[in-house]
Amino acid sequence: MLQKQNPKNNSLQVYVKDGLYPRSEAKVSVFDSVVQGGDAVWEGLRVYPEGIVCLDKHLTRLEESAKTLAFVDIPSKDTVKKAIKMTLDANGMDNDTHIRLTLTRGEKITSGMDPRLNQAGSCLIVLAEWKPLVYDNTSGIKVLSTSQRRNAPQFLDSKIHHNNLLNNIIAKIQANVAGKDAGLMLDERGFVAELNGSNLFMVKDGMVFTPFAHACLPGITRATVMELCSKNDIRISEADITLSQLYNADGVFATGTMGELTPVVEIDGRAIAKENELQQRIINLFSKNIRTFCEPL
């Protein structure tokens, strides 16, 4: 499913470092760390009229990722919130909006890998677009298990929400070549980790399972689903899940900010039912409650 450009986004105002710029003028330096080494952290945010879903959790993850990467001047949550509000207000956005929030290490004095070359301060980017959910949640998606393994902590910790996404992009390329919607990534041991851009859940025999977050991002939507299940007496557990178990599941669905909850209807050519009663109950619970997780700016 290839996203389409919305003409409404042609005249966007984008926040970069210290203020708003028209889309055509919103740029970072060729010496910026995100250009030179993918050296940045990011968050995806979903906007509803009631506010931004799980905003504080997203900003906490941004801060923690930046701290792990030893950024020296991480902006406060209040500073980031003001930049987000300025951007949304300038674009008249309060619904059907996705925000790509990026914090780079900033501009270097000369090309190089050494973070000591970054002497101009970090660079905050708030890119808000008119963008509905990326997947058609009624028809579901088809996925392919890929040869590209998801990084484990001994290589690059998946808990860092960083901008160097080549690991995931290679998996997506493999899915594209096969004509599928997403790449299913295993960990270095061969257990299911996640899709190239979202977490996975499996329904089997009245229970819900999701892979341990050893080699996947412990997504915020993932955590929301786990919380909703616990609050509604739905048995849920983290587990090591094999491809065979996933093929034979009663239901499988993906979770993420850009798609929210999406049924997976095919894995490696094996059909997966999307009419499972428990899975549908979870999707309905999420749809009914998601706005209660919104936080106003």
PEHU-V935361 format. One record per backbone hydrogen bond with DSSP energy under -0.5 kcal/mol. CO is the residue of the C=O (numbers start at 1). NH is the residue of the N-H. Records with the same first field share a line. If there is no record, write none. Layout:
# PEHU-V935361
CO=NH ; NH
This chain:
# PEHU-V935361
5=7
6=9
7=10
8=11
9=12
12=23
14=16 ; 21
15=126
16=18 ; 19
19=16
21=14
22=25 ; 26
23=26
25=27
29=32
31=108
32=35 ; 36
33=37 ; 39
34=38
38=40 ; 163
39=105
40=163
41=103
43=101
45=99
46=53
47=97
48=51
51=48
52=55 ; 295
54=58
55=59
56=60
57=61
58=62
59=63
60=64
61=65
62=66
63=67
64=68
65=69
66=71
67=70
76=80
77=81
78=82
79=83
80=84
81=85
82=86
83=87
84=88
85=89
86=90
87=91
88=92 ; 93
89=92
96=131
97=47
98=129
99=45 ; 101
100=102 ; 127
101=43
102=125
103=41
104=123
106=33
107=119 ; 120
114=117
115=118
117=109 ; 119
121=107
123=104
124=17
125=102 ; 127
126=15 ; 128
127=100
129=98 ; 131
135=137
136=139 ; 140
141=265 ; 266
142=181 ; 182
143=268
144=184
147=149
152=155 ; 156
157=160
159=161
160=162
161=42
163=165
165=168 ; 169
166=170
167=171
168=172
169=173
170=174
171=175
172=176
173=177
174=178
175=180
176=179
182=144
183=185 ; 196
184=146
185=193 ; 194
186=150
187=190
191=187
194=185
198=195
199=255
200=211
201=253
202=209
203=250 ; 251
204=207
207=204
208=237
209=202
210=239
212=214 ; 215
217=219
219=223
220=224
221=225
222=226
223=227
224=228
225=229
226=230
227=231
228=232
229=232 ; 234
230=233
233=235
235=208
237=210
239=212 ; 241
241=192
242=246
243=247
244=248
246=249
251=203
252=264
253=201
254=262
255=199
256=260
258=134
260=256 ; 262
262=254
263=141 ; 265
265=272
266=143
267=270
269=271
270=267
276=280
277=281
278=282
279=283
280=284
281=285
282=286
283=287
284=288
285=289
286=290
289=292
290=293
291=294
293=54
295=52
